[in-house]
Amino acid sequence: MGARIVGTGSAVPATRLTNDDLSERVATNHDWIVSRTGIHERRALKQGEDLIDLMHAASVQALQTAGISAKDLQAIVVATVSGEYYFPSAACLLQTRLGADNIPAFDVGAACAGFVYGMSVVHSYAKSGDYGKMLLVGADALSSMVSWKDRATCVLFGDGAGAIVLDTQPGDRGLLSTVIESSGALWELLYVRSGHRLTFDQEGEMPEGWGIKMKGPELFKVAVRALSDVANKALHRAGLAPQDVSLMVPHQANLRIIQAVADRMGLGMDKVHCNVQRFGNTSAASIPIALDEAVRAGKIHDNDIVVLNACGGGLTWGASVVRW
Ligand SMILES: CC(C)(COP(=O)(O)OP(=O)(O)OC[C@H]1O[C@@H](n2cnc3c(N)ncnc32)[C@H](O)[C@@H]1OP(=O)(O)O)[C@@H](O)C(=O)NCCC(=O)NCCS
């Protein structure tokens, strides 16, 4: 039996913020942002817009492509650190919106690595034999957690949601391995205190001490090592090696990080799907948005070996290997 990904979906806010838009707010410019990150634009939620709408749209698409109804689901897991409420969880709000009550629905919080952490949950559920069809969503709105005065962070992040539907089916296709790891000792490389959110179009400023704090250059090095090492571990656990990889869909934080990871793994960039240029770093949403895009573009075929790997605040990191 294998937990196969049978449906994908994604949704992003309508508002596009280009690098030129940001250069009107902070001392930055298009060339700096592109050369250091690869990012050209990102999408951001405005005041009054709600991440739950994106989660719902992405989930409906994933259910449609899977050809199943929300009533067929047996679990809903949402990877997010952006819930509007301390409780209920975003997953419970999504559950009622989808009309899928009376099944487990809960959030997993591992920042940008959240989607892969969610994969480890659904993978274990599938292996238990107790769950068949499951919905896994990755969604975040970090644009409301940056200080729009901090050029080092506000240029990096965007908002969005992506979703997959898994179904446990006979055969050897589906999730082959998932490895997750974390290092609390490195928490100060990337963090944000809870309590204050501010969309890019909102009056006022993030209070001193709040907003995402990041030690960019140190994080860069850890991320490259963690993303490549954990992908190699997950491949090894599946009895595979980097040369078996058909497509890697990594967390989209920075094009240079992605290129360095591919390089360390000996993968050509033709085997890596990137969309950081158009969406920036959408945290837990980045892998499912990119995966949905790759599927719709016909880049993934039956029996392809697909690697999903991410690294984020915590620090947390992980990788999943899927036989499509
Ligand atoms: C953030 C990051 C793009 C910065 O790139 P970098 O090449 O390391 O740049 P540095 O931080 O060393 O900054 C170089 C200079 O650019 C300046 N700078 C920072 N942000 C800038 C911006 N948006 N526009 C223009 N200049 C900027 C810095 O102030 C610094 O100036 P100084 O030399 O006068 O002090 C890079 O470190 C990175 O991507 N790190 C990982 C971030 C990440 O992935 N986070 C999420 C993980 S889930």
The ligand as an ORCA input file, in Angstrom:
! r2SCAN-3c Opt
* xyz 0 1
  C      18.765     37.704      3.180
  C      19.783     37.478      2.098
  C      19.105     37.536      0.738
  C      20.813     38.581      2.136
  O      21.786     38.395      1.150
  P      23.324     38.561      1.507
  O      24.058     38.472      0.248
  O      23.618     37.559      2.583
  O      23.363     40.034      2.024
  P      23.805     40.588      3.471
  O      22.747     40.255      4.482
  O      25.207     40.163      3.726
  O      23.731     42.100      3.176
  C      24.611     42.715      2.248
  C      24.297     44.193      2.212
  O      23.017     44.387      1.595
  C      22.187     45.194      2.434
  N      20.807     44.805      2.244
  C      20.051     43.934      2.985
  N      18.815     43.866      2.483
  C      18.786     44.698      1.409
  C      17.790     45.021      0.474
  N      16.561     44.499      0.514
  N      18.110     45.894     -0.501
  C      19.326     46.420     -0.598
  N      20.313     46.140      0.266
  C      20.046     45.281      1.249
  C      22.691     44.916      3.819
  O      22.327     45.973      4.682
  C      24.177     44.807      3.609
  O      24.718     46.099      3.513
  P      26.121     46.445      4.202
  O      27.112     45.568      3.514
  O      26.279     47.888      3.900
  O      25.938     46.118      5.648
  C      20.491     36.125      2.244
  O      21.339     36.158      3.361
  C      19.515     35.000      2.428
  O      18.740     34.697      1.531
  N      19.556     34.320      3.585
  C      18.636     33.239      3.848
  C      17.273     33.813      4.109
  C      16.212     32.801      4.082
  O      16.206     31.962      3.237
  N      15.285     32.894      5.015
  C      14.167     32.052      5.090
  C      14.562     30.631      5.328
  S      13.125     29.677      5.451
*
